[in-house]
Amino acid sequence: MTPEAYDRCELCPRRCHAARSQAARGFCGATSALRVARSALHFWEEPPISGESGSGAIFFSGCPLKCVFCQNHDISHGGFGIEVSSSRLARMMLELESQGALNINLVTPLHYAPHVREAVSLARERGLSVPIVCNTSGYELASVVRDMADVVDVWLTDFKYASPTLARDLSCAEDYPEVAATALVEMLDCVRAAGGALLADDGAMRRGIIVRHLVLPGHAEDSVAVLDRVWELCGNDVDLSVMNQFTPNEACRAKGGDLARAVTDDEYETALCHADDLGFERMWWQQGGTVSESYVPSFDATGVAGPELDA
């Protein structure tokens, strides 16, 4: 995974072939200039990721998906972020570890895979000891997952849809279900090759996979199908996180219909009960009251600007 990957970009399933190294923007909205929107402790992930001390979350600009309900619109579609070097990114990781971060949580990073690989390697050389978490939409190429496996310890991956039609309508990615399934299998193969899932004595995940699924209002049947697919692919070799925090954004409220409202208790219980019936043993869920834009961090470049690594 080298900078030449930006010359004719095939870093995500879009394979848009943009000459990002020549300042063209890919489907993700990014050139080859690495842009970061926030670097700070984050306390709202699953317990094995956030623990009590927090996850060191670094949010990247741009995204290969175009989800109509995205809560991070300012960075995923709007492009907000500050341009930084791989050296500065590595320094951010070390700064977060010094603040007590349980891990380094890279949020939607793989359209910058060459930078990420370089930065993790630099940080490791300078003593970074906490796990690297790849926090992804699940819409990834298996080849990129494989190429990054030696610098990623934990895959925190979405599995959003089982229905190609729903994936097309809500994320402009009709191929999402099969792409996400293929990527998940590759993640699992990589974790197994590294020795399998590993937890610290306090329950913190040192190596492994958490598969997230956000229940969408009006689409509980698709949630059931997603859970069936994850069970078929992975069984209990992954943790499962079933979320009810869907929050209608301005675009969803303007459009109306099911996506203009929150998930009902019955819809959420349908998904949880099905996951339990399938036999998932390590499952995380959310209690009521999680629908709130307060769960979206402020994208204000906190922690981004600063010194690079010392020579």
ABEGO torsion letter per residue (X at the ends): XBAAAAABBAABAAGAGBBAAAGBBBAAGBBABBBBABBBBBAABBAAAAEAAEBBBBBBBEBABBBAABAAAAAAAAGBEBBBBAAAAAAAAAAAAAAGBABBBBBGAAAAAAAAAAAAAAAAAAGBABBBBBBBAGBBBAAAAAAAAAABABBBBBBABABAAAAAAAAGBAAAAAAAAAAAAAAAAAAAAAGEBBBBAAGBBABEBBBBBBBBBGAAAAAAAAAAAAAAAAEAABBBBBBAABBBBAAAAAAEEAAABBBBAAAAAAAAAAAAAAGBABBBBBBBGABBAAABBBBAGBGABEBBBBX
